Amino acid sequence: MIVRTALVLVCLGISSLVAVAQEERKIDAETRERILKKVDALLAEHKAQIKKEVDKIIEAELSGAKKSPEKKAAAPASKPAGKPWLGVTITVSDDEKVLSITGVVAGSPAEKAGLKAGDILVEVNGKAIDGDQAFAEAVLKTKPGDCLKICVKRGESRETVEVTLGTRPE
């Protein structure tokens, strides 16, 4: 509070000097020098108070104490930055309609969700996959941390898995 008061006083002092100079329609070197001297005087006058307050703030921060009793709002959980990553390799049929998973990266979101080599991609979030472009668009519309429902044909059955996308490794 004292720091704010001291800074307000400094600003008011500067404002009044600038207002006088503006009335005279000039801010020459002499006026500028007078303003700077006034600022120096105001800072010197409140230097001890400012230093004490700054020391208190630093000490409080270093000790982990809160300076004010106000509750800080929790930061919203943010999703990781970067490009979304599933962690599969796919092949496309000759007619470009069927996408088969040919590999799953160890430790990837796809592996964690249970996708396997040999799975045929059928749907993403309820939309039919009719080519690699549709699949790529479905994944690229998302962000790391988003969840996709992927329906695959595995043998004679269909399975739907939920995959939480990761961040593409660089």
Secondary structure as UniProt FT lines:
FT   HELIX           2..23
FT   TURN            24..25
FT   HELIX           29..63
FT   STRAND          84..85
FT   STRAND          88..92
FT   TURN            94..95
FT   STRAND          99..104
FT   TURN            106..107
FT   HELIX           109..113
FT   TURN            117..118
FT   STRAND          120..124
FT   TURN            125..126
FT   STRAND          127..128
FT   HELIX           132..140
FT   TURN            144..145
FT   STRAND          147..154
FT   TURN            155..156
FT   STRAND          157..164
FT   STRAND          166..167
//
